[in-house]
Amino acid sequence: MSLLTKQGEVIIPLKGSTIPFGYEQLEDKPGYAKPLLTELEALEEAKDYIRQGAFSYREAATWLSATTGRTISAQALHKMIKKNG
């Protein structure tokens, strides 16, 4: 479920204490996060590499961390892909 703010930004409610990869917590609205397009685009690219067989989950996680500057483990990437497709 996403929400649209008065400024036209999309925000999502957080379900736990962990901020999902590709999102940034809003400081003025605790419990909500906004998407970071560069991270989400890199995540989609990493998913494509895995689906094509070009990268393993570990290689894709390393590439994703180097590309975005935000760390993600191979296991977290695997769970994210299995859950969201």
ZIURWO-V372158 format. One record per run of one state. SS is the DSSP state (helix for helix, strand for strand, loop for the rest). FROM is the first residue (numbers start at 0). TO is the last residue. Records with the same first field share a line. If there is no record, write none. Layout:
BEGIN
SS=FROM-TO, FROM-TO
END
This chain:
BEGIN
loop=0-0, 4-8, 13-21, 25-30, 35-35, 52-55, 68-72, 84-84
strand=1-3, 9-12, 22-24, 31-34
helix=36-51, 56-67, 73-83
END
